[in-house]
Amino acid sequence: MSLNNEGRGSGLRYPWSMANFDDLISSADVALRTLSRSAHAARAMPAPLAAPGAALDDSQTLSPEERLLSGALMRVNHVGEVCAQALYAAQALTARTPELRAQMQAAAREETDHLAWTERRLADLGDRTSLLNPLWYAGAFAIGLAAGRAGDRISLGFVVETERQVEAHLASHLQRLPEQDGASRAVVAQMKDDEARHADQALAAGAATMPAPVRWLMRTAARVMTRTAYIL
């Protein structure tokens, strides 16, 4: 069944107003696991990467300045994964078709890996998660609900634009992370590959193109979030 028919071909619809109790409980469980830092990865932590001539060492080899930089960047990435959990949970809740709901849930499971990996990396670096994570989650969930209520093609389009922006953001972090921090670089590289695949899948499923003003607003909001999370 096509994902862009809003469920009309099968008569199956999953509007927000008809979300069942199990769906709501599942969504609440995602929020609790995300904010309590109890996420568990289904995939193993990516193996460390190193630039030519650099050792495959852990954070103990980093200078204090490099540890601070890596910690700040990985905190920003962790916030991105907190937001991803909220967005996918809300968009799955408002999906009109079971196919789209399954696609959102599958992507969310990979984002859970990212969440667990970034949490672990922050711990290894002796750094912390953002103090504003409940605020980030609540805001992202509200945005995800709005995108989902606008229809499946819009929701998919929102996924495409979000993931493309995240992919570019992660590419910039690969440029900024210390070469010696092979563990963080490996996590970011795998996250970047996964985000690109999520965007491609949403595009193939019939995503609508987001208008330029919407894309600009999304980039602006992302800049505010990343700059704030870098510090807080």
Secondary structure, DSSP 8 states (H G I E B T S, - for coil): --GGGTTTTTT----GGG--HHHHHHHHHHHHHHHTT----SS--------TT-----GGGS-HHHHHHHHHHHHHHHHHHHHHHHHHHHHHHH-SSHHHHHHHHHHHHHHHHHHHHHHHHHHHTT----TTHHHHHHHHHHHHHHHHHT-HHHHHHHHHHHHHHHHHHHHHHHHHS-TT-HHHHHHHHHHHHHHHHHHHHHHHTT-----HHHHHHHHHHHHHHHHHHHH-
